[in-house]
Amino acid sequence: MHPAFAIIEFGPFKSNYHKAAVDAGFREALNDYLVAQLLPQVDEPFDSTVGRLLATYDDQKYCGPNSAVRDLYSLDFEFRRSSGADAIKADLAYSSAQRSFSPRYRGKPFYLWTASRREAQTRRTNSIKLVCDHILRGEVATAQCPCCGAELQTINTPGLFDVSCPARCFNYNFHRDPQTGAFQHGHFFCEPRTNA
């Protein structure tokens, strides 16, 4: 067991299934996965770690032999140092047959938020907001994605302001009051860069 992951708390679990499933082999499989997938993402020395793994569906009623959710887990983990912490919150799937872990959602990276990645993400979101502000004010007819350079797709109507990157770097979408133009509700998605 790698010392960084020896402190992980497992549970507590309510279901008998999870109490039995989280055995030494399970813990070793998690350790192997974290050593291979998480440890290489740490870019600064750390002083300590803290973490917990919980069953996502921790009730015996979800643990039947044909259950699609009984082996889903939530990991909350931090590498701590005096200057701050690198953190990850991730949904994992466990294969009892292969004794291995993988991300629950395909295509969603197993991504540790380090200080450098948080700073890079802040710079990206600020540059996206700046481009969206220019579009909103009508200062540009066409704009490029500040993340990848693709030409952005925009909708700027009285009821909707939407700017999105065709490469899926981000989507900035807000509904507006058609009478006043005031933003009412919406969302902003910006995928982290796995190579940042």
Beta strands, then each sheet from edge to edge (+ up, - down):
strand 1: 9-10
strand 2: 48-55
strand 3: 72-81
strand 4: 84-95
strand 5: 100-103
strand 6: 153-156
strand 7: 160-164
strand 8: 170-176
strand 9: 183-190
sheet 1: 1+ 2+ 3- 4+ 5-
sheet 2: 6+ 7- 8+ 9-
end
